[in-house]
Amino acid sequence: MLLLGLSSGNKTAIIVMAAIFVGFALLCSLLFPRWSPQFPGRRLWLFVGICVLLFLGMMTTVIVFGKESKSEAAGSEHETTSAAQTTTSAATTTSAAPSAKTVKVAESEWKVVLPKTLTAGKYTFEASNQGKFPHDLTVDGPGVNNTKTPEIAAGSSAKLTVTLKAGTYDFYCSIPGHKAAGMDQKVTVS
């Protein structure tokens, strides 16, 4: 699932390295023992060396091609700061009024960005889909059971208003596979 969020060049590099790794494993388990029943025999050092090189190659490929670019990381850092500032300013301006506090939520592959702590009260969550795939925002916790936005298309947004009591809440995308891929954020309400 995480491959879907990578660029096509990064996907290709990881898939090629994985194919080499799997191909070697299949050769060693199915073909080489048929040709030489004593496999790896006297060439154990060669077999172990190739295994270590393939493992290091796969790890290097994942580390190099699997990480976010600096511009994406800077964008998510800006989103986190922006969401925290919005929460603070919303809490300040609405403290005298009983209306809902507004919190901006940024969703993308494969994360949900919003403040990790809130105070009890009524909130309107403005979820914006900054990713390439459809997402939704689902909230589970004390008094809030599986409340969610409709599916949000890429580049669109939706609002969800809920009243939060003290406790721990789970904010996630309920589209199959998205929560497991990392679109899950725990929030503590005091």
Residue frames as a rotation matrix with the C-alpha (Angstrom) as fourth column:
MET 1
0.570 0.821 0.000 0.00
0.821 -0.570 0.000 0.00
0.000 0.000 -1.000 0.00
LEU 2
0.399 -0.476 -0.784 2.86
0.213 -0.784 0.584 2.38
-0.892 -0.400 -0.211 0.75
LEU 3
-0.563 -0.627 0.539 4.14
0.649 0.070 0.758 1.96
-0.513 0.776 0.367 -2.82
LEU 4
0.235 0.753 0.614 1.08
0.962 -0.270 -0.038 3.89
0.138 0.600 -0.788 -4.05
GLY 5
0.884 0.143 -0.445 2.33
0.290 -0.915 0.282 7.09
-0.367 -0.378 -0.850 -2.41
LEU 6
-0.061 -0.988 -0.144 5.79
0.276 -0.155 0.948 6.98
-0.959 0.018 0.282 -4.04
SER 7
0.203 0.030 -0.979 6.77
-0.819 -0.543 -0.187 8.51
-0.537 0.839 -0.086 -7.36
SER 8
0.958 0.255 -0.132 7.00
-0.283 0.763 -0.582 6.12
-0.047 0.595 0.803 -10.32
GLY 9
0.255 -0.942 -0.217 10.82
-0.493 0.067 -0.867 6.28
0.832 0.329 -0.448 -10.37
ASN 10
-0.420 -0.376 0.826 11.00
-0.907 0.142 -0.396 5.31
0.032 -0.915 -0.401 -6.71
LYS 11
0.536 0.684 0.495 8.46
-0.645 0.710 -0.282 2.51
-0.544 -0.168 0.822 -7.21
THR 12
0.826 -0.237 -0.511 10.51
-0.346 0.502 -0.793 1.11
0.444 0.832 0.333 -10.10
ALA 13
-0.181 -0.976 0.118 13.74
-0.684 0.039 -0.728 1.05
0.707 -0.212 -0.675 -8.08
ILE 14
-0.328 0.107 0.938 12.13
-0.866 0.361 -0.345 -0.71
-0.376 -0.926 -0.026 -5.12
ILE 15
0.729 0.666 0.155 10.27
-0.529 0.693 -0.490 -3.21
-0.434 0.275 0.858 -7.33
VAL 16
0.565 -0.601 -0.565 13.43
-0.453 0.346 -0.821 -4.07
0.689 0.720 -0.076 -9.33
MET 17
-0.479 -0.790 0.382 15.46
-0.758 0.154 -0.633 -4.65
0.441 -0.593 -0.673 -6.15
ALA 18
-0.030 0.562 0.827 12.64
-0.797 0.486 -0.359 -6.73
-0.604 -0.669 0.433 -4.63
ALA 19
0.868 0.353 -0.350 12.45
-0.497 0.619 -0.608 -8.82
0.002 0.702 0.712 -7.83
ILE 20
0.065 -0.927 -0.369 16.21
-0.548 0.276 -0.790 -9.52
0.834 0.254 -0.490 -7.68
PHE 21
-0.555 -0.239 0.797 15.94
-0.831 0.181 -0.525 -10.45
-0.019 -0.954 -0.299 -3.99
VAL 22
0.337 0.788 0.516 12.94
-0.675 0.584 -0.450 -12.78
-0.656 -0.197 0.729 -4.58
GLY 23
0.753 -0.096 -0.651 14.52
-0.548 0.455 -0.702 -14.27
0.364 0.885 0.290 -7.72
PHE 24
-0.333 -0.941 -0.053 17.69
-0.669 0.276 -0.690 -15.18
0.664 -0.195 -0.722 -5.82
ALA 25
-0.412 0.247 0.877 15.63
-0.799 0.363 -0.478 -16.72
-0.437 -0.898 0.048 -3.00
LEU 26
0.681 0.731 0.026 13.66
-0.604 0.582 -0.544 -18.84
-0.413 0.355 0.839 -5.47
LEU 27
0.434 -0.617 -0.656 16.80
-0.568 0.378 -0.731 -19.99
0.699 0.690 -0.186 -7.28
CYS 28
-0.572 -0.748 0.336 18.43
-0.708 0.243 -0.663 -20.99
0.414 -0.618 -0.668 -3.97
SER 29
-0.347 0.488 0.801 15.41
-0.694 0.441 -0.569 -22.86
-0.631 -0.753 0.186 -2.72
LEU 30
0.633 0.747 0.201 14.16
-0.394 0.535 -0.747 -24.56
-0.666 0.394 0.633 -5.90
LEU 31
0.904 -0.212 -0.372 16.79
-0.323 0.234 -0.917 -24.84
0.281 0.949 0.143 -8.66
PHE 32
0.035 -0.993 0.111 20.26
-0.885 -0.082 -0.458 -24.92
0.464 -0.082 -0.882 -7.10
PRO 33
-0.154 -0.111 0.982 19.45
-0.758 0.650 -0.045 -27.92
-0.634 -0.751 -0.185 -4.82
ARG 34
0.846 0.467 0.259 18.30
-0.178 0.704 -0.687 -29.91
-0.503 0.535 0.679 -7.91
TRP 35
0.722 -0.638 -0.268 21.59
-0.363 -0.020 -0.931 -29.27
0.589 0.770 -0.246 -9.72
SER 36
-0.411 -0.902 -0.134 23.76
-0.211 0.237 -0.948 -29.80
0.887 -0.362 -0.287 -6.67
PRO 37
0.502 0.700 -0.508 22.24
0.307 0.406 0.861 -31.75
0.809 -0.588 -0.011 -3.76
GLN 38
0.009 -0.595 -0.804 25.09
0.996 0.076 -0.046 -30.54
0.089 -0.800 0.593 -1.52
PHE 39
-0.126 -0.035 0.991 24.23
0.369 -0.929 0.014 -26.87
0.921 0.368 0.130 -2.17
PRO 40
0.889 -0.429 -0.161 25.83
-0.446 -0.725 -0.525 -24.58
0.108 0.538 -0.836 -0.99
GLY 41
0.815 -0.558 -0.156 28.49
0.548 0.830 -0.107 -27.05
0.189 0.002 0.982 0.14
ARG 42
-0.070 -0.964 -0.257 32.04
0.975 -0.121 0.187 -25.73
-0.211 -0.238 0.948 -0.20
ARG 43
-0.595 -0.117 0.795 30.70
0.482 -0.843 0.237 -22.42
0.643 0.525 0.558 -1.56
LEU 44
0.247 0.710 -0.660 28.91
0.962 -0.098 0.255 -21.48
0.117 -0.698 -0.707 1.67
TRP 45
-0.348 -0.466 -0.813 31.04
0.585 -0.786 0.201 -18.34
-0.733 -0.406 0.546 2.02
LEU 46
-0.982 0.011 0.186 29.92
0.156 -0.497 0.853 -17.22
0.102 0.868 0.487 -1.47
PHE 47
-0.206 0.977 -0.049 26.26
0.676 0.179 0.715 -17.92
0.708 0.114 -0.697 -0.69
VAL 48
0.236 0.246 -0.940 26.40
0.926 -0.351 0.140 -15.99
-0.296 -0.903 -0.310 2.61
GLY 49
-0.688 -0.576 -0.442 28.25
0.400 -0.808 0.432 -13.11
-0.606 0.120 0.786 0.93
ILE 50
-0.824 0.452 0.342 25.62
0.240 -0.268 0.933 -12.80
0.514 0.850 0.112 -1.82
CYS 51
0.121 0.900 -0.419 22.82
0.870 0.107 0.481 -12.95
0.477 -0.423 -0.770 0.79
VAL 52
-0.031 -0.207 -0.978 24.44
0.774 -0.624 0.107 -10.14
-0.632 -0.754 0.179 2.79
LEU 53
-0.933 -0.350 -0.081 24.97
0.208 -0.710 0.673 -8.02
-0.294 0.611 0.735 -0.35
LEU 54
-0.524 0.812 0.258 21.36
0.435 -0.005 0.900 -8.49
0.732 0.584 -0.350 -1.45
PHE 55
0.253 0.599 -0.760 20.09
0.964 -0.092 0.249 -7.64
0.080 -0.795 -0.601 2.03
LEU 56
-0.347 -0.462 -0.816 22.21
0.541 -0.809 0.229 -4.48
-0.766 -0.362 0.531 2.17
GLY 57
-0.971 0.009 0.238 21.12
0.211 -0.429 0.878 -3.55
0.110 0.903 0.415 -1.36
MET 58
-0.143 0.990 0.003 17.43
0.707 0.100 0.700 -3.96
0.693 0.102 -0.714 -0.46
MET 59
0.252 0.203 -0.946 17.80
0.907 -0.390 0.157 -1.93
-0.337 -0.898 -0.283 2.75
THR 60
-0.691 -0.572 -0.441 19.68
0.359 -0.802 0.478 0.83
-0.628 0.172 0.759 0.93
THR 61
-0.797 0.456 0.397 17.03
0.359 -0.172 0.917 0.94
0.487 0.873 -0.026 -1.80
VAL 62
0.196 0.922 -0.333 14.22
0.866 -0.003 0.500 1.24
0.460 -0.386 -0.799 0.74
ILE 63
0.071 -0.231 -0.970 16.06
0.769 -0.607 0.200 3.93
-0.635 -0.761 0.134 2.74
VAL 64
-0.837 -0.501 -0.218 17.06
0.249 -0.704 0.665 5.99
-0.487 0.502 0.715 -0.31
PHE 65
-0.867 0.481 0.129 13.91
0.031 -0.206 0.978 5.67
0.497 0.852 0.164 -2.42
GLY 66
-0.180 0.864 -0.471 11.31
0.797 0.408 0.444 5.21
0.576 -0.295 -0.762 0.33
LYS 67
-0.399 0.017 -0.917 11.79
0.773 -0.533 -0.346 8.44
-0.494 -0.846 0.199 2.24
GLU 68
0.709 0.704 -0.036 9.95
0.617 -0.644 -0.452 11.72
-0.342 0.298 -0.891 1.69
SER 69
-0.009 -0.672 0.740 11.60
0.753 -0.491 -0.438 14.41
0.658 0.554 0.510 -0.34
LYS 70
-0.779 -0.365 -0.511 12.69
0.620 -0.576 -0.533 17.54
-0.099 -0.732 0.674 1.57
SER 71
-0.837 0.507 0.205 9.87
-0.380 -0.809 0.448 19.58
0.394 0.297 0.870 0.01
GLU 72
0.059 0.877 -0.476 7.22
0.049 0.474 0.879 17.04
0.997 -0.075 -0.015 1.12
ALA 73
-0.152 -0.189 -0.970 8.68
0.932 0.300 -0.204 16.93
0.330 -0.935 0.130 4.63
ALA 74
-0.970 -0.211 -0.122 8.72
0.238 -0.927 -0.289 20.72
-0.053 -0.310 0.949 4.80
GLY 75
-0.512 0.852 0.107 5.12
-0.384 -0.339 0.859 20.82
0.768 0.399 0.501 3.59
SER 76
0.224 0.619 -0.753 3.95
0.464 0.611 0.641 18.42
0.857 -0.493 -0.150 6.31
GLU 77
-0.520 -0.463 -0.718 5.91
0.854 -0.248 -0.458 20.38
0.034 -0.851 0.524 8.94
HIS 78
-0.958 0.219 0.187 4.16
-0.186 -0.966 0.177 23.55
0.220 0.135 0.966 7.76
GLU 79
-0.138 0.961 -0.241 0.79
-0.122 0.225 0.967 21.75
0.983 0.163 0.086 7.90
THR 80
-0.006 0.084 -0.996 1.41
0.873 0.487 0.036 20.70
0.488 -0.870 -0.077 11.51
THR 81
-0.841 -0.358 -0.406 2.37
0.513 -0.764 -0.390 24.22
-0.171 -0.536 0.826 12.56
SER 82
-0.791 0.588 0.167 -0.58
-0.352 -0.662 0.662 25.70
0.500 0.465 0.730 10.70
ALA 83
0.031 0.837 -0.546 -3.04
0.248 0.523 0.816 23.26
0.968 -0.160 -0.191 12.30
ALA 84
-0.229 -0.182 -0.956 -1.68
0.964 0.096 -0.249 23.99
0.137 -0.979 0.154 15.78
GLN 85
-0.981 -0.141 -0.131 -1.89
0.156 -0.981 -0.114 27.76
-0.112 -0.133 0.985 15.21
THR 86
-0.496 0.867 0.049 -5.47
-0.269 -0.207 0.941 27.44
0.825 0.454 0.336 13.93
THR 87
0.087 0.520 -0.850 -6.47
0.686 0.587 0.429 25.47
0.722 -0.621 -0.306 17.01
THR 88
-0.554 -0.379 -0.741 -4.91
0.815 -0.425 -0.392 28.06
-0.166 -0.822 0.545 19.32
SER 89
-0.983 0.182 0.015 -6.51
-0.173 -0.954 0.243 31.01
0.059 0.237 0.970 17.55
ALA 90
-0.283 0.934 -0.219 -9.88
-0.059 0.211 0.976 29.24
0.957 0.289 -0.004 17.32
ALA 91
-0.037 0.228 -0.973 -9.81
0.906 0.419 0.063 28.46
0.423 -0.879 -0.222 21.03
THR 92
-0.806 -0.333 -0.490 -8.96
0.523 -0.789 -0.323 32.08
-0.279 -0.516 0.810 21.82
THR 93
-0.897 0.441 0.029 -11.65
-0.357 -0.762 0.540 33.64
0.261 0.474 0.841 19.64
THR 94
-0.130 0.923 -0.361 -14.43
-0.187 0.335 0.923 31.25
0.974 0.188 0.130 20.60
SER 95
-0.804 -0.217 -0.553 -13.85
0.441 0.405 -0.801 31.08
0.398 -0.888 -0.230 24.37
ALA 96
-0.849 0.522 -0.077 -16.64
-0.331 -0.641 -0.693 33.58
-0.412 -0.563 0.717 25.01
ALA 97
-0.087 0.841 -0.534 -19.07
-0.994 -0.034 0.108 32.08
0.073 0.540 0.838 22.50
PRO 98
0.090 0.190 0.978 -20.65
-0.490 0.863 -0.122 28.61
-0.867 -0.468 0.171 22.75
SER 99
0.783 0.225 -0.580 -20.02
-0.621 0.246 -0.744 27.86
-0.024 0.943 0.333 19.04
ALA 100
0.883 -0.424 0.204 -17.73
0.418 0.906 0.072 25.09
-0.215 0.022 0.976 17.82
LYS 101
0.251 -0.900 -0.357 -13.97
-0.455 -0.435 0.777 25.56
-0.854 -0.032 -0.519 17.73
THR 102
0.941 0.069 -0.331 -12.43
-0.336 0.289 -0.896 24.98
0.034 0.955 0.296 14.31
VAL 103
0.141 -0.912 0.386 -9.47
-0.315 0.328 0.891 22.66
-0.939 -0.247 -0.240 13.77
LYS 104
0.467 -0.077 -0.881 -7.83
-0.882 0.025 -0.470 22.14
0.058 0.997 -0.057 10.40
VAL 105
0.332 -0.315 0.889 -6.94
-0.134 0.917 0.375 18.54
-0.934 -0.244 0.262 9.56
ALA 106
0.105 -0.385 -0.917 -4.58
-0.989 -0.139 -0.055 17.69
-0.107 0.912 -0.396 6.68
GLU 107
0.496 0.072 0.865 -4.82
-0.110 0.994 -0.019 14.23
-0.861 -0.086 0.501 5.12
SER 108
0.335 -0.420 -0.843 -2.44
-0.936 -0.049 -0.348 12.75
0.105 0.906 -0.410 2.57
GLU 109
0.805 -0.106 -0.584 -0.72
-0.006 0.982 -0.187 9.46
0.593 0.154 0.790 1.81
TRP 110
0.021 0.685 -0.728 -0.41
0.359 0.675 0.645 8.04
0.933 -0.275 -0.231 4.51
LYS 111
-0.789 -0.323 -0.522 -0.93
0.601 -0.230 -0.765 10.40
0.127 -0.918 0.376 7.40
VAL 112
0.461 0.861 0.214 -3.47
0.644 -0.491 0.587 12.48
0.611 -0.133 -0.781 9.29
VAL 113
-0.660 -0.751 -0.009 -2.13
0.598 -0.518 -0.612 15.77
0.455 -0.409 0.791 10.68
LEU 114
0.424 0.702 0.573 -3.90
0.020 -0.639 0.769 17.55
0.905 -0.315 -0.285 13.54
PRO 115
-0.160 -0.515 0.842 -3.01
-0.844 -0.371 -0.388 18.61
0.513 -0.772 -0.375 17.11
LYS 116
-0.474 -0.113 -0.873 -2.39
0.129 0.972 -0.196 15.69
0.871 -0.205 -0.446 19.48
THR 117
-0.666 0.303 -0.682 -4.06
0.728 0.062 -0.683 17.42
-0.165 -0.951 -0.262 22.44
LEU 118
-0.447 0.623 0.642 -7.33
0.053 -0.698 0.714 19.35
0.893 0.353 0.279 22.68
THR 119
-0.929 0.283 0.237 -9.61
-0.289 -0.157 -0.944 20.57
-0.230 -0.946 0.228 25.46
ALA 120
-0.562 0.788 0.253 -13.13
0.741 0.615 -0.269 19.19
-0.367 0.037 -0.929 25.88
GLY 121
-0.311 0.543 -0.780 -15.82
-0.274 -0.837 -0.473 20.96
-0.910 0.067 0.409 23.86
LYS 122
0.664 0.616 0.423 -17.55
0.312 0.286 -0.906 21.21
-0.679 0.734 -0.002 20.51
TYR 123
-0.375 -0.869 -0.323 -15.26
-0.161 -0.282 0.946 21.13
-0.913 0.407 -0.034 17.47
THR 124
0.896 0.426 -0.125 -15.63
-0.193 0.119 -0.974 21.49
-0.400 0.897 0.189 13.74
PHE 125
-0.081 -0.933 0.351 -12.85
0.152 0.336 0.929 19.60
-0.985 0.129 0.114 11.98
GLU 126
0.709 0.197 -0.677 -12.06
-0.583 -0.377 -0.720 20.94
-0.397 0.905 -0.152 8.50
ALA 127
0.161 -0.626 0.763 -10.46
0.203 0.777 0.595 17.99
-0.966 0.059 0.252 6.75
SER 128
0.560 -0.057 -0.826 -8.60
-0.761 -0.430 -0.486 18.77
-0.328 0.901 -0.285 3.54
ASN 129
0.718 -0.291 0.633 -7.37
0.380 0.925 -0.006 15.98
-0.584 0.245 0.774 1.29
GLN 130
0.490 -0.649 -0.581 -3.91
-0.727 -0.673 0.139 17.02
-0.481 0.354 -0.802 0.15
GLY 131
-0.333 -0.603 0.725 -3.14
-0.140 0.792 0.595 13.59
-0.933 0.096 -0.348 -1.28
LYS 132
-0.795 -0.045 -0.605 -3.70
-0.607 0.018 0.795 11.84
-0.025 0.999 -0.041 -4.59
PHE 133
-0.744 0.509 -0.433 -6.33
0.332 0.844 0.422 9.34
0.580 0.170 -0.796 -3.42
PRO 134
0.169 0.872 0.460 -9.80
-0.286 -0.403 0.869 9.73
0.943 -0.278 0.182 -1.83
HIS 135
-0.842 -0.367 -0.397 -9.83
0.290 0.312 -0.905 9.82
0.455 -0.876 -0.156 2.00
ASP 136
0.401 0.877 0.266 -12.30
0.154 -0.350 0.924 10.44
0.903 -0.330 -0.276 4.79
LEU 137
-0.674 -0.532 0.512 -11.97
-0.429 -0.283 -0.858 11.54
0.602 -0.798 -0.037 8.42
THR 138
0.321 0.730 -0.603 -13.40
0.166 0.584 0.795 9.18
0.932 -0.355 0.067 11.04
VAL 139
-0.436 -0.392 0.810 -13.52
-0.698 -0.420 -0.579 9.87
0.567 -0.819 -0.090 14.79
ASP 140
0.351 0.471 -0.809 -13.89
0.260 0.781 0.567 7.21
0.899 -0.410 0.152 17.51
GLY 141
-0.793 -0.607 0.057 -13.78
0.076 -0.193 -0.978 7.84
0.605 -0.771 0.199 21.24
PRO 142
-0.756 0.502 -0.420 -15.88
0.552 0.143 -0.822 8.56
-0.352 -0.853 -0.385 24.35
GLY 143
-0.025 0.880 -0.474 -19.36
0.149 -0.466 -0.872 9.50
-0.989 -0.092 -0.120 23.14
VAL 144
0.245 0.033 -0.969 -18.30
-0.891 -0.387 -0.238 9.54
-0.383 0.921 -0.065 19.47
ASN 145
-0.044 -0.191 0.981 -18.63
-0.010 0.982 0.191 6.21
-0.999 -0.001 -0.045 17.68
ASN 146
-0.455 -0.256 0.853 -17.44
0.738 0.427 0.522 5.90
-0.498 0.867 -0.005 14.08
THR 147
0.653 0.610 -0.448 -18.53
0.284 -0.746 -0.602 9.43
-0.702 0.266 -0.661 13.12
LYS 148
-0.377 -0.865 0.332 -17.07
0.618 0.033 0.785 10.36
-0.690 0.501 0.522 9.75
THR 149
-0.222 0.186 -0.957 -17.07
-0.601 -0.799 -0.016 12.72
-0.768 0.571 0.289 6.80
PRO 150
0.913 0.383 0.144 -18.15
-0.092 0.535 -0.840 11.55
-0.398 0.753 0.524 3.37
GLU 151
0.268 -0.834 0.482 -15.33
0.873 0.422 0.244 10.40
-0.407 0.355 0.842 1.09
ILE 152
0.606 -0.161 -0.779 -13.15
-0.162 -0.984 0.078 13.42
-0.779 0.079 -0.622 0.24
ALA 153
0.852 -0.295 0.432 -11.73
0.511 0.295 -0.807 13.58
0.111 0.909 0.402 -3.30
ALA 154
-0.135 -0.983 -0.126 -8.11
0.972 -0.156 0.176 14.67
-0.193 -0.099 0.976 -3.85
GLY 155
-0.830 -0.301 0.470 -7.83
0.406 -0.903 0.140 18.45
0.382 0.307 0.872 -3.48
SER 156
0.044 0.930 0.365 -11.23
-0.003 -0.365 0.931 18.77
0.999 -0.042 -0.014 -1.76
SER 157
-0.938 -0.293 0.186 -12.30
-0.177 -0.058 -0.982 19.25
0.299 -0.954 0.003 1.85
ALA 158
0.053 0.957 -0.284 -15.16
0.242 0.263 0.934 18.39
0.969 -0.118 -0.218 4.19
LYS 159
-0.479 -0.139 0.867 -16.29
-0.705 -0.526 -0.475 19.41
0.522 -0.839 0.154 7.67
LEU 160
-0.051 0.425 -0.904 -17.20
0.446 0.819 0.361 17.24
0.894 -0.385 -0.231 10.65
THR 161
-0.240 0.041 0.970 -18.66
-0.693 -0.706 -0.142 18.68
0.679 -0.707 0.198 13.86
VAL 162
0.186 0.237 -0.954 -18.47
0.449 0.843 0.297 16.62
0.874 -0.483 0.050 17.08
THR 163
0.604 -0.008 0.797 -18.50
-0.669 -0.550 0.500 17.24
0.434 -0.835 -0.337 20.81
LEU 164
-0.005 -0.727 -0.687 -15.42
0.099 0.683 -0.723 15.81
0.995 -0.071 0.068 22.51
LYS 165
0.940 0.220 0.259 -15.35
-0.255 -0.050 0.966 14.77
0.225 -0.974 0.009 26.17
ALA 166
0.144 -0.922 0.359 -12.22
-0.963 -0.047 0.266 14.05
-0.229 -0.384 -0.895 28.21
GLY 167
0.604 -0.018 0.797 -10.49
-0.023 0.999 0.039 10.91
-0.797 -0.042 0.603 26.97
THR 168
-0.571 -0.818 -0.068 -8.51
-0.207 0.063 0.976 9.50
-0.795 0.571 -0.205 24.05
TYR 169
0.611 0.767 -0.194 -9.86
-0.317 0.013 -0.948 9.71
-0.725 0.641 0.251 20.51
ASP 170
-0.350 -0.633 0.691 -8.80
0.466 0.522 0.714 7.98
-0.812 0.572 0.112 17.33
PHE 171
0.457 0.375 -0.807 -8.81
-0.513 -0.630 -0.583 10.12
-0.727 0.680 -0.095 14.15
TYR 172
-0.541 -0.648 0.536 -8.28
0.028 0.623 0.782 8.00
-0.841 0.438 -0.318 11.03
CYS 173
-0.360 0.397 -0.844 -9.23
-0.933 -0.161 0.323 7.31
-0.007 0.904 0.428 7.41
SER 174
-0.021 0.457 0.889 -11.72
-0.479 0.776 -0.410 4.43
-0.877 -0.435 0.203 7.27
ILE 175
0.596 0.141 -0.791 -11.12
-0.794 0.253 -0.553 3.60
0.122 0.957 0.262 3.60
PRO 176
0.973 -0.145 0.182 -9.87
0.083 0.947 0.310 -0.04
-0.217 -0.287 0.933 3.59
GLY 177
0.443 -0.891 0.102 -6.10
0.860 0.390 -0.329 -0.26
0.254 0.234 0.939 4.10
HIS 178
0.287 -0.342 0.895 -5.53
0.089 -0.920 -0.381 3.45
0.954 0.189 -0.234 4.79
LYS 179
0.813 0.017 0.583 -5.54
-0.558 -0.263 0.787 3.25
0.167 -0.965 -0.204 8.60
ALA 180
0.829 -0.513 0.222 -3.13
0.377 0.807 0.454 0.30
-0.412 -0.293 0.863 8.48
ALA 181
0.343 -0.712 0.613 -0.86
0.805 -0.113 -0.582 2.31
0.484 0.693 0.534 6.15
GLY 182
-0.617 -0.686 -0.387 -0.48
0.781 -0.468 -0.414 5.06
0.103 -0.557 0.824 8.77
MET 183
-0.530 0.494 0.689 -3.53
-0.098 -0.843 0.529 7.30
0.842 0.212 0.495 8.45
ASP 184
0.457 0.582 -0.673 -4.25
0.607 0.349 0.714 7.12
0.650 -0.735 -0.194 12.16
GLN 185
-0.519 -0.590 0.619 -3.75
-0.047 -0.703 -0.710 9.81
0.854 -0.397 0.337 14.82
LYS 186
0.012 0.458 -0.889 -4.49
0.940 0.299 0.166 9.51
0.342 -0.837 -0.427 18.55
VAL 187
-0.334 -0.022 0.942 -5.70
-0.090 -0.994 -0.055 12.73
0.938 -0.103 0.331 20.22
THR 188
-0.522 0.118 -0.845 -5.95
0.833 0.283 -0.475 13.28
0.183 -0.952 -0.246 23.97
VAL 189
-0.040 0.606 0.795 -8.79
0.061 -0.792 0.607 15.51
0.997 0.073 -0.005 25.15
SER 190
-0.720 -0.262 -0.642 -8.58
0.639 0.110 -0.762 17.00
0.271 -0.959 0.088 28.64
